[in-house]
Amino acid sequence: MSSHHIIRDKQEPALIIANGEECAMDMLEQLLEWSPTVVVLDGAIARVISLGIKVDVWLGDFDHALENEYSDYPLKKIHTPDQNLTDLEKAFEYLLAEGYPAVNVVWASGRRMDHTLNNFHSMVRYGRSLKIVFFDNYSTSYLLPYTFEKWYPAKTPISLLPYGEAIQVKSSGLLYDLNHPVLKLGIQTSSSNETREDGIVKITYEDGALILMECHD
């Protein structure tokens, strides 16, 4: 499978393939077409290679495989044994060091719930310095900047989930617009909302972390 279009290096988001549940192949193929760099985390390498995907970087502590495996493949192997970071966080660190401004991530959800929750933690941890978007078969998720505007068609399902808390959350363009002093995980979120009509949705907040999920069942 070809994984690269003719594109300018680092002008398009890199792609990280994590080690969760696989997404639909048509989604993966679309993301691969425009990714100048494909980074695969340690535990997913066998599954990715079996799909015929061209891998640029294989990264992790290699606790799932031996570093000298796949010696016949033209990929860069980066051993990152630091146990204070997850493999996904190590991949974010690598891309930041390489000068990438943005990354798409697939296979980051599903399978083990602790890994899924940790991956969202990592999105928030690195999401102010690297534009990170998670894709799976049911949602597209990303950390919102403090001021966000985007055009959506009417009745687009949207959920807003604070990570910890989000302060002074306001919106316009949603069916149930928000004007909340605080959204707090475990107390109040804004899930299963939707856009009111075709047009711009605007969301602002002053502090904390707010994840937007564009949902599709």
Phi, psi and omega in degrees: 000127175286138182244001186230135168271176172275105184220164177279132182302131176068009173271345176242158181297142168292170177234128172253130172254111183276208187230033177262212181288138181290144176268174178298143183296325181295324175296313181298317180297321178296318179292322179296327183302331186240021181254116180288337181221129178247116180252127179247131179282153187323299190289346184264356192300318182296317179295319182292314179300322181294338179274357178077021182277135176285119182256133176266317184226130173248120192227142175154187178272359177057038175277350177261342184206163177279141183298332183275003174289160179059035180294342180275355183263138181280071180231157179269125181257124181239112179273120182234086188281354183303116182275000177276351177235145172285165178298325178295318178295323176296323178293320176299316179300317180300313183293323175298317179295330179276355176090017178281134178271345188208155178209140168261145183230129174239164180061031182264353181233172182082178186057232186289127183294324180297323177293318179300311181295321177296324179294321176292325174301317181293323176303314181292319182299321185254357190288349176274341182249347180218127179286114187242129176232125175266134176240134166217186186291346188239346184199157170241125190232141176200157177285128181282140165292171184292336171232124187227133174221135179204143177277134177226150168288160181300147175066025173288122179292130181222135172239141177241117184238120175288144172256100194085265175210159175229133190256137175054061182273126178226149179216160169218142180102355177265155177300318176244088183292152185254144170208075190243132174300325180203134164255133185224128180301130182092349179238305180210128174232188176225072180268158176056039170273181176201163177285143185283322183201172173301129177151189184280132168257131177240132179227131176230152169205162190259334183197166181092206182219130183229122180260131175259134176238116172272113193256148175210123182272000000 
